[in-house]
Amino acid sequence: MTTLPWSRPLTAADLELMPDDGHRYELLDGALIVTPSPVPRHQLASSRLQGLLIAACPDDLVVLSAPCDVVLADDTVLQPDLLVTDRASVVANRKVTAPVLVVEILSPSTRMLDLHTKRARFELSGIASYWVVDPTTPSLTAWELRDGAYAQVAHAEADEPWTATAPYGLTVTAAELLR
């Protein structure tokens, strides 16, 4: 059993004490966020998008999938479903310090967190690109950092293809991620 200090905000060191029990444990400004394992439709979209990202990925970058901690601050450690980062940003113990792209696949339990709270934190941390895939619709929405704020650069639904230019060229069709 893990006992956490409830009298203060949690830190990355506290997060390391969490059990490996199939839940996703994240920290957001010292608050613990616990989410259940994703459902198969979520995993299908994630694995298909990961394959597309890997196939197009230049040699100086690497594509990783959850669980992989992105350390934004000592009190903020998030686990996006997918991320792209330069190889030098991958450090010990499943930690990444500076991704150039983070991707979240929406689930009913994480929808509001992914679309608002996490997006704002990734924006504040200076992550250049943020994509959200909604397997229910299906759709993909993408934002890029412009003058310190995210600007929506795409919203593609169903069989509508979208071609990303950042962090590298890649064409994605949301419906294809679920076939």
C-alpha positions as MATLAB code, in Angstrom:
seq = 'MTTLPWSRPLTAADLELMPDDGHRYELLDGALIVTPSPVPRHQLASSRLQGLLIAACPDDLVVLSAPCDVVLADDTVLQPDLLVTDRASVVANRKVTAPVLVVEILSPSTRMLDLHTKRARFELSGIASYWVVDPTTPSLTAWELRDGAYAQVAHAEADEPWTATAPYGLTVTAAELLR';
ca = [
       0.000    0.000    0.000;
       1.289    3.441   -0.926;
       0.905    6.253    1.584;
       1.201    9.746    0.169;
       1.750   13.019    2.025;
      -1.612   14.789    1.782;
      -0.416   17.877    3.677;
       1.514   19.252    0.693;
       1.467   19.203   -3.102;
       2.927   15.999   -4.512;
       6.204   15.856   -6.434;
       7.784   13.675   -9.080;
       9.532   11.749   -6.286;
       6.141   10.948   -4.723;
       4.839    9.790   -8.085;
       7.606    7.196   -8.316;
       6.117    5.471   -5.242;
       2.844    4.693   -7.024;
       2.094    1.004   -7.723;
       2.298   -0.576  -11.171;
      -1.371   -1.607  -11.182;
      -2.658   -0.750  -14.666;
      -3.757    2.772  -13.764;
      -2.147    5.877  -15.170;
      -0.758    8.139  -12.440;
       0.020   11.732  -13.357;
       0.715   14.952  -11.477;
      -0.697   18.304  -12.413;
       0.536   21.189  -10.275;
       1.009   18.789   -7.351;
      -2.407   17.133   -7.644;
      -2.588   13.402   -8.323;
      -4.609   12.343  -11.378;
      -5.513    8.657  -11.665;
      -7.157    7.261  -14.787;
      -8.090    3.689  -15.718;
      -6.517    1.660  -18.487;
      -7.713    2.700  -21.941;
     -10.377    0.744  -23.847;
      -9.528   -1.201  -27.049;
     -10.884    1.522  -29.426;
      -8.555    4.035  -27.756;
      -5.622    1.632  -28.083;
      -6.418    0.931  -31.738;
      -6.311    4.645  -32.601;
      -3.138    5.079  -30.569;
      -1.278    2.152  -32.135;
      -2.307    3.085  -35.693;
      -1.229    6.703  -35.205;
       2.007    5.562  -33.585;
       2.749    3.447  -36.679;
       2.172    6.440  -38.972;
       4.333    8.684  -36.778;
       7.161    6.122  -36.684;
       7.066    5.530  -40.456;
       7.493    9.260  -41.175;
       9.812   10.097  -38.260;
      13.216   11.595  -39.146;
      16.307    9.997  -37.607;
      16.923   12.797  -35.090;
      13.518   12.265  -33.439;
      11.871    9.346  -31.664;
       8.208    8.353  -31.159;
       7.183    7.007  -27.745;
       3.896    5.804  -26.260;
       2.389    5.740  -22.769;
       3.356    5.002  -20.156;
       6.155    7.508  -20.564;
       6.485   10.392  -18.130;
       6.859   13.898  -19.508;
       8.385   15.992  -16.747;
       7.159   19.569  -17.107;
       8.047   20.621  -13.533;
       8.778   18.896  -10.230;
       5.044   19.015   -9.474;
       3.793   18.254  -13.016;
       4.464   14.906  -14.665;
       2.068   13.893  -17.441;
       1.761   10.802  -19.631;
       0.451   11.660  -23.084;
      -0.729    8.729  -25.178;
       1.962    9.441  -27.781;
       4.848   11.846  -28.057;
       7.645   12.829  -30.391;
      10.901   14.137  -28.991;
      14.544   14.452  -29.904;
      16.691   11.557  -28.710;
      18.619   13.754  -26.238;
      15.392   14.510  -24.339;
      14.908   10.856  -23.349;
      16.404   10.322  -19.913;
      16.432    7.442  -17.437;
      13.376    5.864  -15.831;
      10.844    6.404  -18.658;
      11.208   10.192  -18.444;
      11.120   12.751  -21.256;
      11.903   16.414  -20.734;
      11.055   18.308  -23.941;
       8.726   16.724  -26.515;
       8.016   18.577  -29.772;
       4.615   16.862  -30.142;
       2.214   15.336  -27.634;
      -0.911   13.421  -28.641;
      -3.914   12.498  -26.519;
      -6.577   10.009  -27.569;
      -9.841   11.034  -25.911;
     -11.615    8.683  -23.523;
     -14.842    9.443  -21.651;
     -12.875    9.653  -18.392;
     -10.179   12.011  -19.759;
     -12.039   14.158  -22.329;
     -12.236   17.390  -20.320;
      -8.758   16.935  -18.869;
      -7.197   16.382  -22.318;
      -9.087   19.155  -24.118;
      -8.605   21.834  -21.483;
      -6.329   21.245  -18.512;
      -3.569   19.231  -20.170;
      -3.700   21.350  -23.314;
      -3.188   24.499  -21.227;
      -0.284   22.926  -19.323;
       1.435   21.707  -22.505;
       0.975   25.188  -23.989;
       2.441   26.852  -20.884;
       5.401   24.453  -21.031;
       6.204   25.448  -24.619;
       5.470   22.129  -26.354;
       5.332   23.076  -30.031;
       2.488   20.807  -31.203;
      -0.529   19.223  -29.518;
      -2.908   16.809  -31.244;
      -6.135   15.296  -29.920;
      -7.797   12.304  -31.547;
     -11.444   11.616  -30.783;
     -12.192    7.966  -31.595;
     -15.923    8.524  -31.030;
     -16.387   11.115  -33.792;
     -13.724   10.151  -35.351;
     -11.686   13.341  -35.646;
      -8.264   14.864  -35.146;
      -7.646   18.401  -33.909;
      -4.165   19.923  -33.951;
      -2.701   23.018  -32.340;
       0.707   24.634  -32.841;
       2.435   27.079  -30.541;
       2.449   30.588  -32.019;
       3.822   33.477  -29.959;
       3.467   31.440  -26.769;
      -0.149   30.349  -27.345;
      -1.739   27.407  -29.129;
      -3.445   28.188  -32.418;
      -5.671   25.520  -33.930;
      -4.164   24.489  -37.268;
      -6.465   21.589  -38.138;
      -9.709   19.853  -37.397;
     -10.272   16.885  -39.692;
     -13.224   14.539  -39.356;
     -13.909   11.008  -40.579;
     -12.298   10.384  -43.998;
     -10.969   13.932  -44.399;
      -7.156   13.727  -44.629;
      -4.945   16.250  -42.865;
      -1.281   16.789  -43.653;
       0.860   17.928  -40.755;
       3.969   20.000  -41.315;
       5.171   20.008  -37.700;
       7.053   18.348  -36.214;
       7.437   16.711  -39.652;
       5.328   15.928  -42.701;
       2.655   13.276  -42.206;
      -0.854   12.719  -43.560;
      -3.488   11.407  -41.145;
      -7.100   10.415  -41.704;
      -8.964   10.016  -38.414;
     -11.279    7.260  -39.640;
      -8.277    5.222  -40.829;
      -6.976    5.148  -37.266;
      -9.985    3.057  -36.266;
     -10.114    0.545  -39.138;
];
